[in-house]
Amino acid sequence: MPGVLVDSMSSPTANAADDVNPSESRRSRRVSKRPHYLVDEQPSTSKRKRDAPDDGPDDEDVASEESNDGETDAEDDEPDEEELRDRRTKKARNAPKRPATKKAKTNGTALQMPIRNSALKAKRPRKRAAGGAVPDADQAGGLYAEIFSGDKEIEEVVSDWIQRFKQHESSALADVINFVLKCCGCDSEVTHYDVEDVDGATNRIGDLQEEFQAQNVSDYPIIARTKFAATLKHTLMEFFSVLVKTIDATDVLFTNVELIENVQVWLSTMSGAQNRPFRHTATVASLSVTTALCEIGRDLATAAATAKRQSESMKKGRGANKKRASGLDEDAQQAQQKQTLVDTMVKDWFDTIFIHRYRDVDPKIRVDCAEALGEWIVTYPDVFFDAQHLRYLGWVLSDAHPQARHEVLKQLLRLYEKRDRLAGLKVFTERFRERIVEMATLDNETGVRSLAIQLLNHLRDAGYLEPDDIDTVGRLVFDAEQRVRKAVVPFFLASVNDMYEAKVEDLGGLEAITEETGDDADSSERPGLPWLKVKCLAEILEAYDAFDPELSRNAAKGPGGNYRLHAEELESRFITVGGTLYHDTETMHDWDSLAKYLLYDTSESAQNGVDNGIAAQLKGLCKLSAREEYILLELLNVSIRQHVSELVDAAAEKRGKKTKRQRDDLADDQESSARQITNLIPQLLKRFGDSPETALAVLRLERIVSLEAFSDFQQDASTYKNLLGDIEKQFLSHGNEDVMTEASRALLRAKQYQDLGDVTEEKIEELWEETIETFRRLCTIKEPSKRGNLTPKVLDALTKTVYRIERLSSISDPGAHLRAVPDAQSGRKGRGAPARVSALELLTAFVRRAVLDEGTHEDRAAAEAEDVLSIHAAQTLGLYLLWSTSSFAKLSSGAVTTDDQIELFTASRDNLLAEIAAVLESRSPSSSIAAEMSQIMLDVHTSNATLRNTKAPSELSLDMPPTSQALLLRVLTACERRLANKTGKHIEKPRETRDEEMDDAALAASPVASDDEDAAAEPQDGDQSSAPPSLVSDSDSSSASSSDGEQDASQLLAEKRLCTLGGKLVLAALAGAAADERGLRKRLELNRAKLGPNWREVVKFLDADKPAAAGAARKKAPARPSAPAPAAARVEKSPAVVVVESESENEDEDMLEEEEDEDEDEGREEVPEAEVESVLGD
C-alpha cells in the first residue's frame, strides 16, 4: 500500500550523516556491487564493467580495498584513468560529457577498463548522434539528461537509479515522475515530499497541469514532427520496460510492492488528466509497464512449468532424486506464487489505464492502446487470450480514425497467423466477422481494406467465413483500387481452386481421371485438367460480373461505392482483372494454351452421341458459355500483351552484356510471336466474329501486332493483307459502334507502316466506295430533312452507315467522297432510285432533322433515334471541315487552291452552322443533343480562327455571330444548372432574358425538351430533391439505395458534359473565335469556384494568355506574385447576376484562394471555424 511505502522511505534528515563526509559516501558506493542479473543478461557488453561476477578479480579487489587505504588505491588508479580519459576525449565529439564517463571508475577493476571502454567507445558514436538531436538534454538534468545525453545505455541508467533508490526511495521515485513530466514537455517538477504524500498526487498533477497549460503549448515531444519524436517515444517505453524488469531481477518487485504501486498512482493520475500531453505520455509509459509485467508473468509461468516437469521426471525411474525433486517443487511453487502476484498487478494496471484510454478522444492514444493489447495477447496469452479481452480489439474495428482501424487489423493478423490460436478465436470471429467483411468492402481507406482482406484470407483458411462472405470479398477482384485487387488475389484464387477441386472430386478424383484419360489429363491442347481450371476461373468471373455489372466505359466504382470519371474509355474490367492475376496464375502465362482452348469446338463431343465416361464428362465440364468465351478472350489479350511486354523488356534490358546467340534468340522469339499472333487473329475472328462483343475483344489483339517493337517483323505482306481483309469485314458487317471504332483504329495504325501503306490505303478506299454506295441506296426519300419520314429499320441502317462514314472520316480525308455527285446515268431509275446529290448535301439535310417544330409529338425512342442520326451527320461534316481547314492551312507552304473549292467549303461550313443554330434554337439547352451540337459549332469556329495566321484566302475567315455565342452560353448555363442540381450546390447564374424564358416555357411540353437522361426528373434550384445524398433521412435511404449507383454515374456524366463544353469554349476564347471574348471570359469565370475542382481546372486555362496582366499585377503588388485573380473575383458584382451562395462551396473557394493567392471576395462567406476538440479522457 502507498502508506507502507511512505513509512519505509528514508527521509533527508535521516541520511544527513551520510552526506557530511563525501569520501565515505564515495567509498561505500565503490564497494557495493551490482546484482548478478545484469551480468547474466548481457555479459559481453562493455557497459557491464561494474557488473562482473563475484568471483575472480572482483573478490581480490574488494579484499584489497578492505585491507588497504582507499586514498592509496585512488592515487594508484588515477594516472591510468587519466590516460584512458584522454584517449576517449580524442574519439568523442562532445567533450562536456567527460564527467559521466569518469563515473564508470567506481566499480570493477582498473585493468579491465581500457579493454572494455575501447570497445564501448567504438560502438557509441551512433548513439550519441541520436542523443545529440535532443535539444538541451544536458541542461534538463535528472534521468532525462542521463538517458538522452548519449553517454549511457538505458540499462546502466536504471542500474544507477536502483542504487539511488536503495539510498533514498522517495527522491528516486520523484526522478522517475519528473522524467515523465519532461517527456511531456513540462519543465515543472515534483519533489520527494510530493511523492511521499500519495493522497495529494491528484492535486499536485492538477497544479502541474495548470502551470503547463498557461504556456499554451500546442505540441508535445512524443508526437512532434521531428526525428526526435519517434526516438523519444521509443526510449520512454524502453526505459520503463527495463526499469520494471530490473526491479523484478533485484526482487524489489516482490519485496517492496509499494514501489510499483506508487508508480501506478502517479502514472494513472496523469493518464486521466485533461491535458493531452500529460495523458498521452503517461499512457505510453503505463502501457510499457504493463507489457513488461506481462513478459515477467510469462517467464514465471514458463519457469514454474519447467520446474514442475523436471520434478516429475526426477521422481520417476530407478535413479530418482527425491531431494532434487523436492527442491524443484519448491521452485515451482515460488514461481507460481510470484506469477499470481504479477497477474494481480497486470489486472490492476489494465483496469486502471487501458479500460479508460482505449476509448480516449485522441486517436493516437487509441492506436497505442490497440497496439499494446495485441502485444499483451501474444506475450501473455494465459491472461489476455480470451473473449473478455479480445472484444476490445473488436470494438476498435469500428473506430472513426483509420489509423486505429489499421492498427487493430495488424494485431488481429498476428493472432490469426498462428493456427494453434484459431480455436480460441472462434467466438470472436462469429461476433465481428461481418464488421471485418464490411471494412474490406466499404472502408474509405485503401490500406485498411487491403489489411482486412488479408485477415479474411486467414479466416477463410480456418473455415470461419460463410459462402456469402466469400463471394462478397471475391468480387473485390473488380475493385477500382489496384492495391485492393492485389490483396484479394490469393483469396480469389482460393475460390477458383475450391471449385476446381470440387469438380475433380465429382469426376471421381485425380487418380481416376489420370487412369482413364492417361496423358490427356494434363494436356494443354485438348480438354483436360488445365482447361478445367481455366473454365473454373472464367465461371467465377462470370458469376461475379453478373452480380455487379460493369459500368459505363467512362465511369468506375471506387472505395465505399463511390464513382470516378475517366476522360478516356476504360479497358474491360476483365482485362484489368487479368493484369492483376497474371503474375499469380500459371495458366495465364501459357497464352498458346488459352488460344487453343478458345479455338477448340467443345460442342463436337455432345453431337457425337452420349458417353458417360470420365473423358466425356471432362469435355462437358470444359464447354464454355458465350459469356465465358468473351471473358477468356479478354484474358488472352492480357496474356499475349504481358508475353510481348516481357520479350520487349528483355531485348531492351541493358544490365549485363548479351551474347550474339542470346540476341538472336530474343529476335527469333519476337518474330515468332508476331507471326503467331498475326495468324491467330483471323482464326479467332472466324470463330467469334459473329458477336459484336467477342469480335471487339479479338480486334483489340491487333493493337499488340501494331506495336513498334513488332513493326520490323511484318515482312509477309500477304498475311497482313489477309488480316486487314478480316478487319474490313468486321467494319462492314457490324453495326456496333465499338466494333466499328476499334476496326477503324486498326486501319489507322496500319497506315503507319510504310511497307504496308499501299495495302492499307487500298482497303480504306474499298471501304469508302462500299460505304458511300450503301449510303446512297438508303437515301431514297424525297425530303431527307423532314423528321419522322423513315421507318425504324431504315433509320437504324442509315444511322449505322453514317457512323461508318464518320469513322472513315476520322482516319482519312473524306473530301473527294463526300463532294462527289453520282452520274445521272448510273444507278437505277424510278421512285426508289438514289438521290443524285452529293453526300455533303444529304448529311446537311440530316442535321436539319434535329430541328423540332412546334406542336410535334413523337415517341421518345423514335425521337432519340432521329437525334442520333443528326448528331452523327453533324460530326461527320465537322470532320470534313477540319480536313479542309488543314488543307487550307498548308497554303503557306506553297499549295494552291481554286475558287470552286473555296466556295464549296464556305457554303458547306455556313450551311452546317446555320442548321446547328436552328437546332439550338428549337431544342431545350439541357438536352444532350444541344451539348453535342454546341461542341461541333465551337470546333468549326475554333479551327477557322487558326486560318487567320496563314496565307489562306480572306474569304475563309469567319466571325462568330453574337446570336451563336448567346446560344452557346445558354447551353453552358443549362449544363451548370444540371451539375449543380445533381451535386446539391448553388451557383451564380445570369438572369434569363424574357425571350429565353418564353422559349423554355414553350418547350416545356416538348417530348424531348427535358434532359434525355433524367426526363422530367430534373430538379430546379431550391427544390428539396437537390439536397446532397447525405441529408436523406433514414426512412428514405432504403428506398433510394437501389438507384444510388445510377445517380452517381449520372452526376459524373453531367460533370463530363460541362467540362467538355467548357473546354471547347476556353479554346475558342484563346483562339479569338468568340464574338465577345471579354463577355465569354467573364461568363466562364462566373462559377469557377462553385462546381468542383475539375471545372476549376478547365477555366484555369483562360489564364494561359495573360502574362502581361500577371506582370502588371506583380508590379502593383510585389507581395502577391502569384497568378491573377479570376474575373469573378476582380469585378464587382453587377446587377446582371443573382447571387445565391451556400456553405457547400466554401471548400472549393478556399482552394481557389490558395491557388491564386488573392484576397477573399466581399460576397464570399467565411469558412466556419473548426470545432475545438475535447480532451476529456473518457
Secondary structure as UniProt FT lines:
FT   HELIX           2..8
FT   TURN            12..15
FT   HELIX           16..20
FT   HELIX           22..31
FT   HELIX           36..41
FT   TURN            43..44
FT   HELIX           46..48
FT   TURN            49..50
FT   HELIX           57..67
FT   HELIX           70..91
FT   HELIX           95..97
FT   HELIX           98..102
FT   HELIX           103..106
FT   TURN            110..112
FT   HELIX           113..123
FT   HELIX           125..132
FT   TURN            135..136
FT   HELIX           137..140
FT   HELIX           142..148
FT   HELIX           154..167
FT   HELIX           169..184
FT   HELIX           192..196
FT   HELIX           198..200
FT   HELIX           201..213
FT   TURN            214..216
FT   HELIX           221..223
FT   HELIX           227..249
FT   TURN            250..251
FT   HELIX           252..255
FT   HELIX           257..271
FT   HELIX           276..314
FT   TURN            318..319
FT   HELIX           322..349
FT   HELIX           350..354
FT   HELIX           355..357
FT   TURN            358..359
FT   HELIX           363..379
FT   HELIX           381..384
FT   HELIX           387..396
FT   TURN            397..398
FT   HELIX           402..416
FT   HELIX           419..421
FT   HELIX           423..425
FT   HELIX           426..442
FT   HELIX           446..461
FT   TURN            462..463
FT   HELIX           467..474
FT   HELIX           475..478
FT   HELIX           482..506
FT   TURN            507..508
FT   HELIX           510..517
FT   HELIX           518..522
FT   HELIX           529..547
FT   TURN            553..554
FT   STRAND          555..557
FT   HELIX           559..561
FT   STRAND          563..565
FT   HELIX           573..581
FT   HELIX           582..584
FT   HELIX           586..589
FT   HELIX           591..599
FT   TURN            602..603
FT   HELIX           604..607
FT   HELIX           614..621
FT   HELIX           626..652
FT   HELIX           660..688
FT   TURN            689..690
FT   HELIX           692..699
FT   HELIX           701..705
FT   HELIX           708..713
FT   HELIX           717..733
FT   HELIX           737..750
FT   TURN            751..752
FT   TURN            755..756
FT   HELIX           757..778
FT   TURN            784..785
FT   TURN            787..788
FT   HELIX           792..811
FT   HELIX           815..819
FT   TURN            824..825
FT   TURN            831..832
FT   HELIX           839..848
FT   TURN            849..850
FT   TURN            854..855
FT   HELIX           860..889
FT   HELIX           890..893
FT   HELIX           899..922
FT   TURN            925..926
FT   HELIX           928..945
FT   HELIX           946..949
FT   TURN            950..951
FT   HELIX           954..956
FT   HELIX           962..983
FT   STRAND          989..990
FT   HELIX           994..1003
FT   TURN            1004..1005
FT   TURN            1007..1008
FT   TURN            1012..1014
FT   TURN            1021..1022
FT   HELIX           1024..1026
FT   HELIX           1029..1031
FT   HELIX           1034..1040
FT   HELIX           1041..1043
FT   HELIX           1044..1071
FT   HELIX           1077..1085
FT   TURN            1086..1090
FT   HELIX           1093..1100
FT   HELIX           1101..1105
FT   HELIX           1107..1116
FT   TURN            1118..1119
FT   HELIX           1127..1130
FT   TURN            1135..1136
FT   STRAND          1137..1138
FT   HELIX           1143..1145
FT   HELIX           1146..1156
FT   TURN            1162..1163
//
